[in-house]
Amino acid sequence: MSGKSSAGNAEMRGFFARKAVRVRKERQVLLAQAQASARTIIDHIEKTYNPVRIYQWGSLVHTEHFTERSDIDIAIEGLTHPLDLHRILDFAETATTMQLDIVPIEEIEPEYADAIRTNGRVVYERQ
């Protein structure tokens, strides 16, 4: 009986190991798609709105935290027109199927803005 149990355990370990490899590969594909979508959105913001800075934060910066539930986090500094954010969101929603968190950095809580500046990365800065 212990021989069957041992074989069953080895089979289960093999199943979970294969599943872990498959999940890792799927996550890498999803991460690459998310990064490409973020780049498309950032390029559009840069060319169309010429903000002072664009920050990225979250799991696309700290990819070890990326999961299937991750979103695209972008903070924008220096939008000049009140409707710009709505136009950016309209564009972004056509550029990705992922959830979006796009914020004007001047309009969020100062502690949150500081955390983005500290833990995120500047992906665009006006020259």
C-alpha positions in Angstrom: 0.0 0.0 0.0 2.8 2.4 0.7 4.2 1.8 -2.8 0.9 3.0 -4.3 0.8 5.9 -1.9 4.4 6.9 -2.8 3.6 6.7 -6.6 0.4 8.7 -6.1 2.4 11.4 -4.2 5.0 11.5 -6.9 2.3 11.9 -9.5 0.6 14.7 -7.6 4.0 16.5 -7.1 4.6 16.2 -10.8 1.1 17.6 -11.6 1.6 20.6 -9.3 5.1 21.2 -10.7 3.8 21.2 -14.3 1.0 23.5 -13.3 3.4 25.9 -11.6 5.5 26.1 -14.8 2.4 26.6 -16.9 1.1 29.4 -14.6 4.5 31.1 -14.6 4.6 31.1 -18.4 1.0 32.4 -18.7 1.9 35.1 -16.2 5.0 36.1 -18.2 2.8 36.4 -21.4 0.3 38.5 -19.5 3.0 40.7 -18.0 4.5 41.3 -21.5 1.0 42.3 -22.8 0.4 44.6 -19.9 3.8 46.3 -20.4 3.1 46.8 -24.1 -0.3 48.3 -23.3 1.2 50.6 -20.7 3.8 51.7 -23.2 1.1 52.5 -25.8 -0.9 54.5 -23.3 2.2 56.4 -22.0 3.4 57.2 -25.5 -0.1 58.5 -26.3 -0.1 60.7 -23.2 3.4 62.0 -23.9 2.7 62.9 -27.5 -0.9 64.2 -27.1 -0.7 66.0 -23.8 2.9 66.8 -23.1 2.7 66.6 -19.3 5.6 67.5 -17.0 6.1 63.8 -15.9 4.5 60.4 -16.2 5.1 57.9 -13.4 4.5 54.2 -13.4 4.1 52.2 -10.1 2.8 49.0 -8.9 3.3 45.5 -10.2 4.4 46.6 -13.7 7.4 48.3 -12.0 7.8 45.6 -9.3 7.1 42.6 -11.5 7.7 40.1 -8.8 4.2 41.2 -7.5 2.5 40.8 -10.9 -0.5 38.5 -11.0 -3.5 37.9 -13.2 -5.4 40.6 -11.2 -2.8 43.3 -11.7 -3.7 46.6 -13.2 -1.9 49.3 -15.1 -0.9 52.1 -12.7 0.0 55.5 -14.3 0.3 58.9 -12.6 0.4 62.1 -14.6 1.9 65.4 -13.5 1.1 68.6 -15.3 -2.2 68.0 -17.2 -3.5 71.4 -18.2 -7.1 70.9 -19.2 -9.8 69.4 -16.9 -11.1 67.1 -19.6 -7.6 65.7 -20.4 -8.0 62.8 -17.9 -11.3 61.8 -19.4 -9.8 61.8 -22.9 -6.8 59.8 -21.6 -9.1 57.2 -20.0 -11.2 56.9 -23.1 -8.1 56.2 -25.2 -6.6 53.8 -22.5 -9.7 51.8 -22.4 -9.4 51.1 -26.1 -5.7 50.2 -25.8 -6.1 47.5 -23.2 -8.5 45.0 -21.6 -6.7 45.4 -18.2 -8.0 47.4 -15.3 -6.6 50.9 -15.2 -5.5 53.2 -12.4 -4.6 56.5 -14.1 -4.5 59.5 -11.8 -3.4 63.2 -12.0 -0.7 63.2 -9.3 -1.6 66.8 -8.2 -5.2 65.6 -7.3 -4.5 62.7 -5.0 -3.6 62.6 -1.3 -0.1 64.0 -0.8 1.0 60.8 1.0 -0.1 58.7 -1.9 1.6 61.1 -4.4 4.8 60.9 -2.3 4.6 57.1 -2.3 4.3 57.0 -6.1 7.3 59.4 -6.5 9.3 57.3 -4.1 8.4 53.7 -5.1 7.4 54.3 -8.8 9.5 55.3 -11.7 9.5 58.2 -14.0 8.8 56.9 -17.5 8.6 60.3 -19.2 9.8 63.8 -18.3 9.3 66.9 -20.4 12.6 68.4 -21.5 
